[in-house]
Amino acid sequence: MFQVRIHGRGGQGVVTAAELLSVAAFCDGHVAQAFPSFGSERTGAPVVAFCRIDAGRIRTREPIVAPDGIIVLDATLLHQVDLFSGVRSDGYVVLNSSRSLEELGLSEMVDQHARARLITVPATELALAHTGRPVPNAVLLGGFAALTGVVSLDSVVTAIRERFTGAVAEGNAAAATEAHGLVARRGEVDAGAPAA
């Protein structure tokens, strides 16, 4: 089972990101579940959602305390919430920021984890460029797909187009596709291959 925890703030699409990821997993032939964990928080308050992906039936519905992957929609949570609690040293981290992990003060985490599985993506900027709105959720799913290979980009785009319509769907699909390309190219560079 592959377990993902998604952190962000109310209004950034944290719950929608978990739902889109589960739909993408279904499109790829997996079983998936998505659910949030929040109370009566207002817009801007920290929110967390979860997604589990497996080949067979998923019976547990408890919060994920030992995630295989983490998606962070808002870097301002870095010093407010223990975002990386429980993540394994070989776990995946996708963080919304135009700055590097080192610039964000995460050098210690980088030293303790597999560097090739940690990435920042300028998701808010990509969302603004493609949709005119600073909502990074769908964009980060494109980067997550490239980093982990757990879901395909085609399935992420299908999930986006099933959830949204018109210009919103196409803008988010284009932003997710661009994020996927950015992360894929970084992976080639990290592996020593020439950048595309």
C-alpha positions as CSV (number, residue, x, y, z in Angstrom):
1,M,0.0,0.0,0.0
2,F,1.2,3.5,-0.9
3,Q,0.1,6.2,1.6
4,V,0.1,9.9,0.9
5,R,-0.4,12.8,3.4
6,I,-1.3,16.2,1.9
7,H,-0.7,19.4,3.9
8,G,-1.9,22.9,3.2
9,R,-4.2,25.6,4.3
10,G,-8.0,25.9,4.0
11,G,-8.9,27.2,0.6
12,Q,-5.9,25.8,-1.2
13,G,-7.6,22.6,-2.4
14,V,-6.0,20.1,0.0
15,V,-9.1,17.8,0.1
16,T,-9.6,18.2,-3.7
17,A,-5.9,17.1,-4.2
18,A,-6.5,13.9,-2.2
19,E,-9.7,13.2,-4.2
20,L,-7.9,13.9,-7.6
21,L,-5.1,11.6,-6.6
22,S,-7.5,8.8,-5.7
23,V,-9.3,9.2,-9.0
24,A,-6.0,9.2,-10.9
25,A,-5.1,5.9,-9.1
26,F,-8.5,4.4,-10.1
27,C,-7.8,5.4,-13.7
28,D,-4.5,3.5,-13.5
29,G,-6.4,0.4,-12.2
30,H,-5.6,0.7,-8.5
31,V,-7.9,0.8,-5.5
32,A,-7.8,4.1,-3.6
33,Q,-9.4,6.1,-0.8
34,A,-9.2,9.8,0.0
35,F,-10.4,11.5,3.1
36,P,-9.7,14.8,5.0
37,S,-8.9,15.5,8.6
38,F,-10.2,18.9,9.8
39,G,-12.7,20.4,12.1
40,S,-14.2,23.8,11.9
41,E,-11.1,25.5,10.6
42,R,-11.4,28.7,8.6
43,T,-9.8,29.6,5.3
44,G,-6.1,29.8,5.9
45,A,-6.0,27.3,8.8
46,P,-3.8,24.2,8.5
47,V,-5.6,21.3,6.8
48,V,-4.4,17.7,6.1
49,A,-5.9,15.1,3.8
50,F,-4.9,11.5,3.1
51,C,-4.9,9.2,0.1
52,R,-4.1,5.4,0.1
53,I,-3.4,3.5,-3.1
54,D,-3.2,-0.3,-3.3
55,A,-3.8,-3.2,-5.7
56,G,-6.5,-4.7,-3.5
57,R,-9.1,-3.7,-1.0
58,I,-8.2,-1.0,1.5
59,R,-9.8,-1.7,4.9
60,T,-8.2,0.9,7.1
61,R,-9.5,4.4,7.3
62,E,-7.2,5.9,10.0
63,P,-5.1,8.9,9.6
64,I,-1.7,8.2,7.9
65,V,1.1,8.5,10.5
66,A,3.9,6.9,8.4
67,P,3.4,8.2,4.9
68,D,5.3,7.0,1.8
69,G,4.8,10.4,0.3
70,I,4.0,13.9,1.4
71,I,2.6,16.8,-0.7
72,V,2.9,20.3,0.9
73,L,0.8,23.0,-0.7
74,D,2.1,25.8,1.5
75,A,5.7,26.3,2.5
76,T,4.6,28.7,5.3
77,L,3.6,25.6,7.2
78,L,7.2,24.4,7.5
79,H,7.7,26.0,10.9
80,Q,4.1,25.8,12.1
81,V,3.2,22.1,11.6
82,D,5.4,19.0,11.9
83,L,5.0,18.2,8.2
84,F,7.6,15.4,8.0
85,S,6.5,13.5,11.0
86,G,6.6,9.7,10.3
87,V,8.0,10.0,6.8
88,R,10.6,7.3,6.1
89,S,14.1,8.1,4.9
90,D,13.2,6.8,1.5
91,G,9.8,8.6,1.4
92,Y,8.8,11.2,-1.3
93,V,8.3,14.9,-0.6
94,V,6.8,17.4,-3.1
95,L,6.8,20.9,-1.7
96,N,5.2,24.0,-3.3
97,S,8.0,26.6,-3.5
98,S,10.2,28.3,-6.0
99,R,13.1,28.1,-3.5
100,S,15.3,25.0,-3.0
101,L,15.0,22.8,0.0
102,E,18.3,24.2,1.3
103,E,17.0,27.8,0.9
104,L,13.9,26.8,2.9
105,G,16.2,25.7,5.8
106,L,15.6,21.9,5.2
107,S,19.3,20.9,4.8
108,E,19.0,18.5,7.8
109,M,16.1,16.7,6.3
110,V,17.9,16.5,2.9
111,D,20.9,14.9,4.6
112,Q,18.6,12.3,6.3
113,H,16.5,11.4,3.3
114,A,17.1,10.1,-0.3
115,R,17.8,13.4,-2.1
116,A,16.3,12.2,-5.4
117,R,12.9,11.8,-3.7
118,L,12.7,15.4,-2.4
119,I,11.6,18.2,-4.7
120,T,10.3,21.7,-4.8
121,V,7.9,22.8,-7.5
122,P,6.8,26.4,-8.1
123,A,3.2,25.3,-8.2
124,T,1.6,28.6,-7.2
125,E,3.4,30.4,-10.0
126,L,2.4,27.7,-12.5
127,A,-1.2,27.8,-11.4
128,L,-1.3,31.6,-11.7
129,A,0.2,31.4,-15.2
130,H,-2.2,28.7,-16.4
131,T,-5.4,29.4,-14.5
132,G,-5.1,32.9,-13.2
133,R,-5.6,31.6,-9.6
134,P,-3.0,30.8,-6.9
135,V,-4.4,27.3,-6.2
136,P,-1.5,24.8,-6.4
137,N,-3.2,21.4,-5.7
138,A,-3.6,20.0,-9.3
139,V,-0.2,21.4,-10.3
140,L,1.6,19.5,-7.5
141,L,-0.1,16.2,-8.5
142,G,1.7,16.5,-11.9
143,G,5.0,16.8,-10.0
144,F,4.1,14.0,-7.7
145,A,3.3,11.7,-10.6
146,A,6.7,12.5,-12.2
147,L,8.6,12.0,-8.9
148,T,7.0,8.8,-7.7
149,G,5.5,7.0,-10.7
150,V,2.7,5.9,-8.5
151,V,0.1,7.4,-10.8
152,S,0.5,8.5,-14.5
153,L,0.3,12.0,-15.8
154,D,-2.5,10.9,-18.2
155,S,-4.5,9.7,-15.2
156,V,-3.9,12.9,-13.3
157,V,-5.1,14.9,-16.3
158,T,-8.1,12.7,-16.7
159,A,-9.0,13.2,-13.0
160,I,-8.6,17.0,-13.4
161,R,-10.9,17.0,-16.5
162,E,-13.5,14.8,-14.6
163,R,-13.6,17.2,-11.7
164,F,-13.5,20.6,-13.5
165,T,-14.8,21.9,-16.8
166,G,-13.8,24.4,-19.5
167,A,-10.9,26.7,-19.0
168,V,-10.4,25.7,-15.4
169,A,-9.9,22.1,-16.4
170,E,-7.6,22.9,-19.3
171,G,-5.6,25.4,-17.3
172,N,-5.1,22.9,-14.4
173,A,-4.2,20.1,-16.8
174,A,-1.6,22.3,-18.6
175,A,-0.1,23.4,-15.2
176,A,0.1,19.8,-14.0
177,T,1.7,18.8,-17.3
178,E,4.3,21.5,-17.0
179,A,5.1,20.6,-13.4
180,H,5.4,16.9,-14.5
181,G,8.0,18.0,-17.1
182,L,9.9,20.2,-14.7
183,V,10.2,17.3,-12.2
184,A,11.1,14.8,-14.9
185,R,13.9,17.0,-16.2
186,R,15.3,17.6,-12.7
187,G,15.3,13.8,-12.2
188,E,17.3,13.4,-15.4
189,V,19.8,16.0,-14.2
190,D,20.1,14.4,-10.7
191,A,20.7,11.0,-12.3
192,G,23.5,12.5,-14.4
193,A,21.7,12.5,-17.7
194,P,21.5,15.6,-19.9
195,A,18.6,17.9,-19.3
196,A,15.9,17.8,-22.0
